[in-house]
């Protein structure tokens, strides 16, 4: 009987070691540490020791087995572990998105996983519906962000197609510009991070128009120099410089106040804005609005 005790304790010790080896994935299993220490102290004893000594700690051993070990075994061998794994993997994979969608729901899931007694009761089972709800929110948000990128690119392409500069291109050159536009939509289905999608949409709104108009300017033959007398050194007059493009959002209006509060403020700001825009245009720039 003592030998059977010794064999059973070795197997139990190995089982505890296997479970505790996964504490990096399941922090709550650290609740078994005191029980493992207790079992480890009982290993390697003479056979007769197991007949007389363990009974002295009978209540503590049974309580540890029934209240902790059995419940953790049940958790690890059932559906609750699958739910726990799904929640953990979702939180890790969607960490960059959850804050944009529902930070409170994400924090609730993290708190549940971090609970050292989450293996007891049905706390994890109750997370299943909350996980699916948050998953749906994130997937819908990602889809909407992709649509926002496409809408920003399409809006820019439409504005460019209505310019006189685009109309003056050859059909092949126009196709080249359309291909440049299409590049900004490539690979969107593979992008799952909301901040990256928002950055692409913002880039389309602020930089794509300037880029496309710049490409068109390179394709357009330089304008002929205006007729007129040559310069004093006999050289012909220089050809006009192709226009540069600047976004209206990049233009700083010199206005002394931090906000507009009345009609006079609006009039003064609009006047300063007009002077600033005319200054940019006089410098040979075209302002993108």
C-alpha positions in Angstrom: 0.0 0.0 0.0 2.9 2.4 0.8 4.4 1.6 -2.6 1.1 2.4 -4.4 1.1 5.7 -2.5 4.6 6.6 -3.7 3.7 5.7 -7.3 0.5 7.7 -7.2 2.2 10.8 -5.7 4.9 10.7 -8.4 2.2 10.6 -11.1 0.3 13.4 -9.3 3.5 15.5 -9.1 4.2 15.0 -12.8 0.6 16.1 -13.6 0.9 19.2 -11.5 4.2 20.1 -13.2 2.6 19.7 -16.6 -0.3 22.0 -15.6 1.9 24.6 -14.0 4.2 24.6 -17.1 1.3 26.4 -18.9 1.0 29.2 -16.3 2.3 31.7 -18.9 -0.9 31.0 -20.9 -3.2 30.3 -17.9 -2.1 32.5 -14.9 -4.8 31.1 -12.7 -3.1 27.6 -12.5 -0.5 29.2 -10.2 -3.2 28.5 -7.5 -1.7 24.9 -7.6 1.7 26.1 -6.4 1.1 25.4 -2.7 -0.4 22.0 -3.5 2.6 21.1 -5.7 5.0 22.1 -2.9 3.1 20.0 -0.4 3.2 17.0 -2.8 6.9 17.5 -3.6 7.6 17.3 0.1 6.0 13.9 0.3 8.1 12.3 -2.5 10.8 9.8 -1.9 9.7 8.7 1.6 9.9 5.1 2.9 6.9 3.0 2.1 5.8 2.8 5.7 5.8 6.6 5.9 2.8 6.8 3.6 0.7 4.6 6.0 1.1 6.9 9.0 1.9 10.4 7.9 -0.4 11.7 5.1 -3.4 11.0 7.3 -2.3 13.9 9.5 -2.8 16.3 6.6 -5.9 14.6 5.3 -8.2 17.6 5.3 -5.6 20.0 3.7 -4.8 17.4 1.0 -8.5 16.7 0.2 -9.4 20.4 0.2 -6.6 21.2 -2.2 -7.6 18.4 -4.5 -11.3 19.0 -4.5 -11.4 22.8 -4.4 -8.5 23.6 -6.7 -7.0 20.7 -8.6 -10.3 19.1 -9.6 -11.8 22.4 -10.7 -8.7 23.3 -12.7 -8.7 19.9 -14.3 -12.3 20.3 -15.2 -11.7 23.7 -16.7 -8.7 22.6 -18.7 -10.5 19.6 -20.1 -13.7 21.3 -21.1 -15.4 24.1 -23.1 -14.3 26.8 -20.7 -10.7 26.4 -21.8 -11.7 26.8 -25.5 -13.5 30.0 -24.6 -10.5 31.3 -22.6 -8.2 30.5 -25.5 -10.6 32.3 -28.0 -10.8 35.4 -25.8 -7.0 35.5 -25.2 -6.2 35.1 -28.9 -8.7 37.7 -29.9 -7.4 40.2 -27.5 -3.8 39.6 -28.6 -4.7 39.7 -32.3 -7.0 42.7 -32.2 -5.2 44.8 -29.5 -4.6 47.6 -32.0 -8.3 47.8 -33.0 -10.2 47.3 -29.7 -9.4 50.7 -28.4 -11.0 52.3 -31.5 -14.1 50.2 -31.2 -15.0 49.5 -27.6 -12.2 49.9 -25.1 -14.5 49.1 -22.1 -15.6 45.8 -23.6 -11.9 44.9 -24.2 -10.9 45.8 -20.7 -13.8 43.7 -19.3 -12.5 40.6 -21.2 -8.9 41.2 -20.0 -10.1 41.6 -16.4 -12.0 38.3 -16.6 -8.9 36.4 -17.9 -6.7 37.9 -15.2 -9.0 36.8 -12.4 -7.0 34.3 -10.4 -10.2 32.4 -9.7 -11.7 32.4 -13.2 -11.6 28.6 -13.2 -14.4 28.5 -10.7 -18.0 28.7 -11.6 -19.3 29.9 -15.0 -17.5 33.3 -15.3 -15.6 32.3 -18.4 -18.7 30.7 -20.0 -20.5 34.0 -19.7 -17.8 35.7 -21.8 -18.7 33.8 -24.9 -21.5 36.1 -26.0 -19.5 39.2 -25.1 -16.6 37.9 -27.2 -18.8 37.4 -30.2 -20.4 40.8 -29.8 -17.0 42.6 -29.7 -15.7 40.5 -32.6 -18.7 41.7 -34.7 -18.0 45.3 -33.8 -14.4 45.0 -34.7 -15.1 43.3 -38.0 -17.7 45.9 -38.9 -15.3 48.8 -38.0 -12.6 47.3 -40.1 -15.0 47.0 -43.1 -16.1 50.6 -42.7 -12.5 51.8 -42.5 -11.7 50.0 -45.7 -14.7 51.7 -47.3 -13.4 55.1 -46.1 -10.1 54.5 -47.8 -11.8 53.6 -51.1 -14.1 56.6 -50.8 -11.2 59.0 -50.2 -9.2 57.6 -53.1 -12.3 57.7 -55.4 -13.1 61.3 -54.5 -9.6 62.3 -55.3 -9.6 60.5 -58.6 -12.9 62.1 -59.5 -11.6 65.6 -58.8 -8.4 65.0 -60.8 -10.4 63.6 -63.8 -12.3 66.9 -63.9 -9.2 69.1 -64.2 -8.2 70.7 -67.5 -4.7 69.2 -67.0 -6.0 65.7 -67.0 -8.2 66.3 -70.0 -5.2 67.5 -71.9 -3.4 64.2 -71.5 -3.3 61.4 -74.1 -5.5 58.4 -73.4 -2.4 56.3 -72.5 -1.3 59.0 -70.0 -4.8 59.1 -68.5 -4.7 55.3 -68.1 -1.3 55.7 -66.3 -2.8 58.2 -63.9 -5.8 55.8 -63.3 -3.3 53.0 -62.5 -1.6 55.3 -60.0 -4.9 55.7 -58.3 -5.7 52.0 -58.3 -2.4 51.3 -56.5 -3.8 53.1 -53.4 -6.6 50.5 -53.2 -4.3 47.5 -53.7 -4.1 45.0 -50.7 -6.8 46.6 -48.7 -8.5 43.3 -48.0 -5.3 42.1 -46.2 -5.1 45.2 -44.0 -6.9 44.5 -40.7 -5.5 47.2 -38.4 -7.8 50.3 -38.0 -4.9 52.8 -37.4 -3.2 51.7 -40.7 -6.5 52.0 -42.6 -7.1 55.4 -41.2 -3.6 56.5 -42.1 -4.2 55.4 -45.7 -7.5 57.3 -45.8 -5.9 60.4 -44.4 -3.0 60.0 -46.8 -5.4 59.9 -49.7 -7.2 63.0 -48.5 -4.1 65.1 -47.9 -1.4 63.8 -50.3 -2.8 61.8 -53.2 -4.2 64.8 -55.1 -0.9 66.6 -54.9 0.9 63.5 -56.0 -1.4 62.9 -59.0 -1.3 66.5 -60.1 2.5 66.4 -59.9 2.6 63.3 -62.1 0.3 65.0 -64.6 2.6 68.1 -64.6 5.5 65.9 -65.5 3.6 64.3 -68.4 2.5 67.7 -69.8 4.9 69.4 -72.3 6.4 72.6 -70.9 4.6 75.7 -72.1 6.2 77.6 -74.9 8.0 80.8 -73.9 5.9 83.9 -74.4 6.7 85.9 -77.5 8.8 89.0 -76.9 12.2 90.5 -77.2 15.2 88.5 -76.0 17.1 89.5 -72.9 19.9 91.9 -72.9 22.5 89.1 -73.4 20.7 87.9 -76.5 19.2 84.8 -74.8 15.6 84.0 -75.6 13.0 84.5 -72.9 12.8 81.7 -70.4 9.9 79.3 -70.6 7.3 79.6 -67.8 7.9 77.3 -64.8 5.3 74.5 -64.4 3.0 75.2 -61.5 3.7 73.7 -58.0 0.8 72.4 -56.0 0.0 72.9 -52.3 -2.8 71.7 -50.1 -5.0 74.5 -48.6 -4.6 72.7 -45.2 -0.9 73.3 -45.3 -1.2 77.1 -45.7 -0.9 79.1 -42.5 -3.1 82.2 -42.2 -1.5 84.9 -40.1 -4.3 85.6 -37.7 -3.6 86.9 -34.2 -6.6 85.4 -32.3 -7.1 81.7 -31.4 -10.8 81.6 -32.5 -13.5 83.5 -34.3 -16.2 84.9 -32.1 -18.1 87.5 -34.1 -18.8 88.8 -37.6 -15.8 91.2 -37.5 -13.5 88.3 -36.7 -14.8 86.4 -39.6 -14.3 89.3 -42.0 -10.8 89.9 -40.8 -9.9 86.2 -41.0 -11.4 85.8 -44.5 -9.5 88.9 -45.6 -6.2 87.5 -44.3 -7.0 84.1 -45.9 -7.6 85.8 -49.3 -4.3 87.7 -49.1 -2.5 84.5 -48.1 -4.0 82.5 -51.0 -3.3 85.2 -53.5 0.3 85.3 -52.3 0.7 81.6 -53.0 -0.9 81.9 -56.4 1.3 84.9 -57.3 4.3 82.7 -56.4 3.3 80.3 -59.1 1.5 77.7 -57.0 -1.9 76.1 -57.4 -3.9 75.6 -54.1 -5.6 72.2 -53.7 -8.9 72.5 -51.8 
